[in-house]
Amino acid sequence: MSPAKKHGTRYRPRRSVLYMPSSNERALEKAKSLPCDALILDLEDAVAPDAKEVARDAACAAVQSGEYGRKELIIRVNALGTDWHYPDMMAACKAGPAGILVPKVNSAKEVHDLVREMERYKTPKHTKLWAMIETPRSVLDVGRIAAASDRLAVLVMGTNDLVKELDAQHLPGRVPIVPALALAVLSAKASGLFIIDGVYNDVRDPEGFAAECAQGRSMGFDGKTLIHPDQVGPCNEAFSPSDEQVADARGLIDAFEAASAEGKGVATYKGKLVEHLHVTMAEKVLATREAIDLLG
């Protein structure tokens, strides 16, 4: 798969994905100016039961407003089995956001059911399904979930719920859930999906947040979900190629092309062996930078 493309479309960054309660009018207005790559307009955890209907209407209005620039707008509906799920899905499908995020997707069958819902409600083709992986059952079935439908585009880790379900603890380095995170990344990449890391809860701990961003990027996550606007800038920086990485990517590609012109199958750059797989990785660095620059 081309590093510049996933799901047949141009690669787009999903470095910073900010949860935003759709019942909060001031927050929705502020979100228009935030430099996050995507907004999750939340109808679930961040919205009280008596505010669900108002939040639903506000989220759909935001999607259709055209006032959020190049940001991807995602509506998180309530989970299957709740009283709000079907009204949420019907409204979200009609609004046509970039994606519909569904919590606690536990099986491939549930993915199939959700896709059928989207088809029943005549959802625009550009609206993709996003699925949250946040239970032991979903982790154990994540490979089949990821491969269940071409309409599924993104997996999102629900790390708070996963820790709760495991009766585990929130520890530095996330030791109790590292195996689950790694399995989810493997499954997403095997099916050509994006995968977004879970949230960091302490907004007063920038050092801890930076460390968790670095961990997520090193594991292969494409970005991170966020709970506060102050996390957006550091997250964008953590998941963006640095100027040095971009320069090295260009230098590596040039070295390999020069060697290929001489009939050689490998090259060296800064004393290191360069093969075609390294060129592919370098091309993804450049594609990512190009896509970030297009976002402005």
Summary of the structure (lengths in Angstrom):
residues: 296
radius of gyration: 19.8
end to end distance: 25.4
largest distance: 70.0
contacts: 963
relative contact order: 0.13
helix: 50%
strand: 17%
